[in-house]
Amino acid sequence: MTQRILIVNDDPALLRLIDLLLKEEGYEPIPMHNRTAAYSMAVEERPSLIILDTWLGERDSGWDLLLALKADEITEGIPVLICTSDLDGLKEKAAIISQMRGLQVIGKPFDPDTLLLRIKEMLEPTLEGSSSE
């Protein structure tokens, strides 16, 4: 089964870049630029992962979406990769971020290989702890 990844970003060029990268790796990307539509899509489709920018037109709109997703029983377990250049926002939200499970952060600009590696790590968390003694 192909893993679906919801990409939420209001930058059309970056949205297209991530969409193409994911397709090349065999994932099924679901690109979205609107916070409200992205929330509905997450509830309906229950993607394997969400790549989320924190700044969706307005500075905290991505954070608001993250909090809504983590507060909903249907979407709370979906891993989220925050992809942002808002370092001040990350510092402000550090306490919240540290308490959320299934959440990682990658800064923009990012190296495409680093993004893909982070996605693979988040989608295959059992590989990290599977070494035998």
C-alpha positions as CSV (number, residue, x, y, z in Angstrom):
1,M,0.0,0.0,0.0
2,T,1.3,3.4,-1.0
3,Q,1.9,5.8,1.9
4,R,0.0,9.0,1.6
5,I,1.6,12.2,2.8
6,L,-0.3,15.4,3.3
7,I,1.8,18.5,2.5
8,V,0.5,21.8,3.9
9,N,2.3,24.8,2.6
10,D,1.2,28.1,1.0
11,D,4.3,28.5,-1.2
12,P,3.3,27.0,-4.6
13,A,6.9,26.4,-5.7
14,L,7.9,24.6,-2.5
15,L,4.6,22.6,-2.5
16,R,5.4,21.5,-6.0
17,L,9.0,20.6,-5.2
18,I,8.0,18.4,-2.2
19,D,5.2,16.9,-4.2
20,L,7.6,15.9,-7.0
21,L,10.2,14.6,-4.5
22,L,7.6,12.4,-2.8
23,K,6.3,11.0,-6.1
24,E,9.8,10.1,-7.2
25,E,10.2,8.1,-3.9
26,G,6.9,6.2,-4.4
27,Y,4.8,8.1,-1.9
28,E,1.3,9.5,-2.7
29,P,1.5,13.2,-1.9
30,I,-1.6,15.2,-1.1
31,P,-0.6,18.9,-1.6
32,M,-2.7,21.5,0.2
33,H,-2.3,25.2,0.7
34,N,-5.3,26.0,2.9
35,R,-5.4,25.3,6.6
36,T,-9.1,24.5,6.8
37,A,-9.1,22.2,3.8
38,A,-5.9,20.5,5.0
39,Y,-7.6,19.7,8.4
40,S,-10.6,18.2,6.6
41,M,-8.4,16.2,4.3
42,A,-6.4,14.9,7.3
43,V,-9.6,13.7,9.0
44,E,-11.0,12.1,5.8
45,E,-7.8,10.5,4.4
46,R,-5.8,9.9,7.6
47,P,-2.4,10.2,5.8
48,S,0.7,8.3,7.0
49,L,2.5,11.6,7.7
50,I,1.8,15.4,7.5
51,I,4.5,17.9,6.4
52,L,3.4,21.2,7.8
53,D,4.6,24.8,7.4
54,T,3.9,26.9,10.4
55,W,3.2,30.0,8.4
56,L,0.2,29.6,6.1
57,G,-0.5,33.1,5.0
58,E,-0.6,34.2,8.7
59,R,2.2,33.6,11.1
60,D,0.6,31.1,13.5
61,S,-2.0,29.5,11.2
62,G,0.2,26.4,10.8
63,W,0.6,26.1,14.6
64,D,-3.2,26.4,15.0
65,L,-3.6,23.6,12.5
66,L,-1.0,21.5,14.4
67,L,-2.8,22.0,17.7
68,A,-6.2,21.1,16.1
69,L,-4.7,17.9,14.6
70,K,-3.2,16.8,17.9
71,A,-6.4,17.6,19.8
72,D,-8.6,15.4,17.5
73,E,-8.8,11.7,18.3
74,I,-8.9,10.9,14.6
75,T,-5.7,12.7,13.7
76,E,-3.7,12.9,17.0
77,G,-1.6,9.8,16.1
78,I,-0.5,11.0,12.6
79,P,3.2,12.0,12.7
80,V,3.9,15.6,11.7
81,L,7.0,17.0,10.2
82,I,7.1,20.8,10.8
83,C,8.9,22.4,7.8
84,T,9.5,26.1,8.6
85,S,11.9,29.0,8.4
86,D,10.2,30.7,11.4
87,L,13.0,30.1,14.0
88,D,11.4,32.6,16.4
89,G,8.1,30.7,16.3
90,L,10.0,27.5,17.0
91,K,11.7,29.0,20.1
92,E,8.3,30.4,21.3
93,K,6.6,27.0,20.9
94,A,9.6,24.8,22.2
95,A,7.7,23.7,25.3
96,I,4.6,22.7,23.3
97,I,6.8,20.9,20.7
98,S,8.7,18.9,23.3
99,Q,5.5,17.5,24.8
100,M,4.0,16.3,21.5
101,R,4.6,12.8,20.3
102,G,5.2,12.0,16.6
103,L,6.5,15.5,15.9
104,Q,9.8,16.5,14.3
105,V,11.1,19.7,12.8
106,I,13.2,20.5,9.7
107,G,14.2,24.1,8.9
108,K,13.9,25.8,5.6
109,P,15.8,25.9,3.4
110,F,16.4,22.2,3.6
111,D,18.4,19.7,1.6
112,P,16.0,17.4,-0.3
113,D,17.9,14.3,0.7
114,T,17.7,15.3,4.4
115,L,13.9,15.8,4.0
116,L,13.5,12.4,2.4
117,L,15.6,10.8,5.1
118,R,13.6,12.4,7.9
119,I,10.3,11.3,6.2
120,K,11.6,7.7,6.0
121,E,12.7,7.8,9.7
122,M,9.2,9.0,10.8
123,L,7.4,6.5,8.7
124,E,9.5,3.5,9.8
125,P,10.1,4.2,13.6
126,T,10.4,0.5,14.4
127,L,13.7,0.2,12.5
128,E,15.4,2.4,15.1
129,G,14.8,0.0,18.0
130,S,15.0,-3.3,16.2
131,S,18.7,-4.1,16.7
132,S,19.4,-7.3,18.6
133,E,21.8,-7.6,21.6
